[in-house]
Amino acid sequence: MKRRNFIKKTSASLALASVGGLTFKSCETKPKHITILHTNDTHSQIEPFDPSHHKFANKGGVARRASLIQKVRNENPNTLLLDAGDIFQGTPYFNYFGGEIEFKLMSLLKYDAATIGNHDFDNSIEGFHHQLPNASFDFVCANYDFKNTILNTLVKPYKIFFKGGIKIGVFGLGIELQNLVSPELFKETTYLDPIEITKDITRELKENKNCDLIICLSHLGYHYKNTQKVSDLKLAAATKDIDLIIGGHTHTFLPKPTLVKNVNNETVIVNQVGAYGVNLGRIDFYFDNQSNKEISNKTIIV
């Protein structure tokens, strides 16, 4: 199946109260509708923040997120739920249970895939491996070479989903662990250049696997000043064929997704929804066989 051009995209951050985003005008033919929900850097925040919290009073919590997710799925069964890493570390739930609670709750919420953040090594690579049976979803990371570790063959570079007749390729990227995580925690995990790996993965997903939609789950970080470190914005500009980058690591609360032109002068959507499960990201893609598309920005408060 040749990759269709999407002619409408709507994106939103469900900050437990609001929706913001981009709207692409639809054509006369009824488009196929795919919804992407996403989180990042939830950091073991199982319960809502305390009413006295200085910034996120009464916000967040897995139960509230579950209600929002179910509401969206009821509206559109062709929904994927994804996470961009740093699931672990931040509350006593992780200190006491080592990630068991986080993975079990994500499984109950029926996450489809996640990538690995640097804090997901905080209980060591063995600790992460120990909790994998509690995760009913897959982890993807293309630029960590795990061949000499306990995670060899257990973390795939990418996964392909079929939703509503649309073929969706999802791959993951992790941040460089050296000088960020103690070597005894990640053992012989080897970091590979994310831009070069992305070129290979997107070629595989686009040309060999004929994906209609390509999504990157990135724990590289949104943007860095005065450094050569690879970020989501640099990745988007230096590659091609990525439609959406779901970011993490820098805890960036974007009021709306950022649009970046890639090497082919095509638009890449980059989104990140902060941290701690306070926001739930949403991107809607509408597909048909038309090649024309128009973009307008729109914010809706509910």
C-alpha positions in Angstrom: 0.0 0.0 0.0 1.5 3.3 -1.0 1.7 5.9 1.7 -1.2 8.4 1.5 -0.8 12.1 2.1 -2.6 13.2 5.1 -4.9 16.2 4.5 -6.0 17.0 8.0 -4.3 17.0 11.3 -5.7 18.2 14.6 -3.4 18.3 17.6 -4.1 19.0 21.3 -2.8 18.9 24.7 -5.4 17.7 27.1 -4.2 19.5 30.2 -7.1 17.8 32.1 -9.2 20.7 31.0 -8.1 22.1 27.7 -7.4 21.2 24.1 -5.1 23.1 21.8 -3.8 22.4 18.4 -3.6 22.5 14.6 -6.4 21.9 12.1 -5.9 20.8 8.6 -8.9 21.4 6.3 -10.5 18.3 5.1 -11.6 17.4 1.6 -14.9 16.3 0.3 -14.2 12.6 0.7 -14.6 11.2 4.1 -11.1 10.8 5.5 -9.7 8.0 7.7 -9.2 9.2 11.2 -6.3 8.2 13.4 -5.8 9.5 16.9 -2.5 9.6 18.7 -2.5 10.1 22.5 0.8 10.5 24.3 2.6 11.1 27.6 6.2 11.7 28.6 8.2 12.0 31.8 5.4 10.8 34.0 8.0 10.0 36.7 6.0 7.6 38.9 3.3 10.3 39.5 0.5 7.8 40.2 -1.8 10.1 42.2 -2.9 13.7 41.5 -0.7 16.5 43.0 -1.7 17.7 46.5 -4.1 20.7 46.6 -1.4 22.7 48.2 1.1 22.1 45.4 2.7 25.4 44.2 2.3 24.6 40.5 0.1 21.6 39.8 -2.5 21.6 42.5 -5.0 18.8 42.1 -3.6 18.0 38.6 -2.5 14.7 37.1 -3.0 11.3 38.4 -3.5 8.0 36.5 -7.2 7.7 37.2 -8.0 11.0 35.6 -5.8 10.1 32.6 -7.6 6.8 32.3 -10.9 8.6 32.0 -9.7 10.9 29.3 -8.1 8.1 27.4 -11.3 6.0 27.5 -13.4 9.0 26.4 -11.2 9.5 23.3 -11.2 5.8 22.5 -15.0 5.8 22.7 -15.0 8.6 20.1 -12.4 7.0 17.9 -11.4 3.3 18.2 -8.5 3.9 15.9 -6.4 5.4 18.7 -2.8 4.7 19.7 -1.5 5.5 23.2 2.3 6.1 23.4 4.9 7.2 25.9 8.3 8.9 25.4 10.2 7.7 28.4 11.1 8.4 32.0 8.3 6.4 33.4 10.3 5.7 36.6 11.6 7.8 39.5 10.0 10.7 41.3 7.7 9.3 44.0 7.8 6.6 46.8 5.9 4.3 44.5 9.1 3.7 42.5 11.3 3.6 45.6 9.1 0.9 47.2 8.0 -1.1 44.1 10.8 -0.6 41.6 8.5 0.2 38.6 6.0 -2.6 39.1 3.1 -0.2 39.8 3.9 2.0 36.8 4.0 -0.8 34.3 0.9 -2.5 35.6 -1.1 0.7 35.5 0.2 1.5 31.9 -0.9 -2.0 30.9 -4.4 -1.4 32.4 -4.5 1.8 30.4 -3.6 -0.2 27.3 -0.5 1.7 26.2 0.6 0.5 22.8 4.3 1.3 23.0 6.9 3.4 24.9 10.6 4.3 24.6 13.2 4.3 27.3 14.3 7.4 29.2 17.5 7.8 31.2 15.6 7.5 34.6 14.2 4.1 33.5 17.8 2.9 34.2 17.7 4.2 37.8 17.1 0.7 39.2 19.7 -0.6 36.8 19.2 -2.4 33.5 18.5 -5.5 35.5 15.8 -3.7 37.5 14.1 -2.6 34.3 14.3 -6.1 32.9 12.8 -7.5 36.1 9.7 -5.3 35.6 9.2 -6.1 31.9 6.7 -9.0 32.6 4.4 -6.4 34.1 4.3 -4.4 30.8 1.8 -5.7 28.3 3.0 -3.1 25.8 6.3 -3.0 23.8 9.4 -0.8 24.3 11.1 0.5 21.2 14.5 2.2 20.9 16.6 2.2 17.7 19.8 3.9 18.9 20.5 1.9 22.0 22.5 -1.3 21.1 21.6 -3.8 23.8 23.3 -6.8 22.2 25.7 -7.4 25.1 23.0 -6.8 27.8 20.1 -8.5 29.4 17.7 -6.5 27.2 19.1 -8.0 23.9 16.2 -8.8 21.6 13.6 -7.6 24.2 13.7 -4.0 23.0 13.0 -3.6 19.3 14.0 -0.6 17.1 10.4 -0.1 15.9 6.9 -1.6 15.8 4.2 -1.4 13.2 0.6 -0.9 13.9 -2.5 -1.2 11.7 -5.4 1.1 12.6 -8.4 1.8 10.4 -6.6 0.7 7.2 -3.6 2.9 8.0 -0.1 1.4 8.5 1.8 3.2 11.3 5.5 2.8 12.1 6.6 3.8 15.5 10.3 3.9 16.5 12.2 5.1 19.5 15.3 7.1 20.3 17.1 7.6 23.6 19.4 10.3 24.9 23.2 9.6 25.4 23.6 7.9 28.8 27.3 8.7 29.3 27.7 11.4 32.0 24.0 11.3 32.7 23.5 7.8 34.1 26.1 5.8 36.1 27.8 3.2 33.8 27.1 0.4 36.2 23.4 1.0 35.7 23.2 0.7 31.9 26.1 -1.7 31.7 27.2 -2.3 28.0 24.4 -0.5 26.4 25.9 1.4 23.4 24.6 4.8 22.3 24.3 5.2 18.5 24.0 8.5 16.6 20.2 9.3 16.6 20.3 11.2 13.3 22.1 8.5 11.4 19.9 5.7 12.9 16.8 7.7 12.0 17.8 7.9 8.4 18.1 4.1 8.3 14.9 3.4 10.2 12.7 5.9 8.3 14.0 4.4 5.0 13.1 1.0 6.2 9.6 2.1 7.4 8.8 4.2 4.4 10.4 2.3 1.5 10.4 -1.3 2.6 7.5 -1.5 5.0 5.3 1.1 3.1 4.1 2.8 6.3 1.5 5.5 5.8 2.5 7.3 9.0 5.8 7.4 10.8 6.1 8.4 14.5 9.3 8.9 16.5 9.1 8.4 20.3 12.1 10.6 21.4 13.8 11.0 24.7 16.4 13.3 23.2 15.0 16.6 24.5 13.1 19.3 22.8 15.9 21.9 22.2 19.3 22.9 23.6 21.0 26.3 23.4 24.7 26.7 22.5 25.4 22.9 22.2 25.7 20.4 19.4 23.6 17.9 21.4 20.9 16.3 19.2 17.4 17.5 20.1 13.9 16.9 18.6 14.1 20.1 16.6 17.5 19.2 15.2 16.3 15.6 14.4 13.3 16.9 12.6 15.3 19.3 10.4 18.1 16.8 9.6 16.0 13.9 8.5 13.0 13.0 6.3 9.8 11.0 6.4 9.0 11.5 10.1 5.4 12.8 10.4 5.4 13.2 14.2 8.0 13.4 16.9 6.7 12.8 20.4 9.3 14.2 22.8 10.5 13.8 26.3 13.4 14.5 28.7 13.3 18.3 28.9 9.9 18.5 30.5 8.8 21.1 27.9 5.2 22.2 28.2 4.4 23.3 24.7 1.2 25.4 24.3 0.9 23.8 20.8 3.1 21.6 18.7 6.0 23.0 16.8 6.2 22.7 13.1 9.6 22.1 11.6 10.6 21.7 7.9 12.7 18.6 7.2 15.4 18.1 4.5 12.7 17.7 1.9 10.9 20.9 3.0 8.0 18.9 4.4 6.4 19.6 7.7 7.3 17.6 10.8 5.1 18.0 13.9 7.1 18.1 17.2 5.1 17.8 20.5 5.9 17.4 24.2 3.5 17.7 27.0 5.7 18.6 30.0 5.9 16.0 32.8 4.2 14.1 35.6 1.1 13.2 33.7 -0.3 16.7 34.1 -1.0 16.8 30.3 -2.2 14.2 27.8 -1.1 15.0 24.3 -3.4 14.4 21.4 -2.7 14.5 17.6 -5.4 13.6 15.1 -4.5 12.5 11.5 -7.1 12.4 8.7 -6.1 10.5 5.6 -7.5 10.2 2.0 -6.0 10.0 -1.5 -5.7 13.7 -2.0 -2.3 15.2 -2.1 -3.2 18.9 -1.2 -3.3 20.1 2.3 -3.9 23.4 4.1 -2.9 24.3 7.6 -4.5 26.6 10.2 -3.8 26.9 13.9 -6.7 26.6 16.4 -7.1 26.4 20.1 -10.2 25.1 21.8 -11.0 25.4 25.5 -13.5 22.9 27.0 
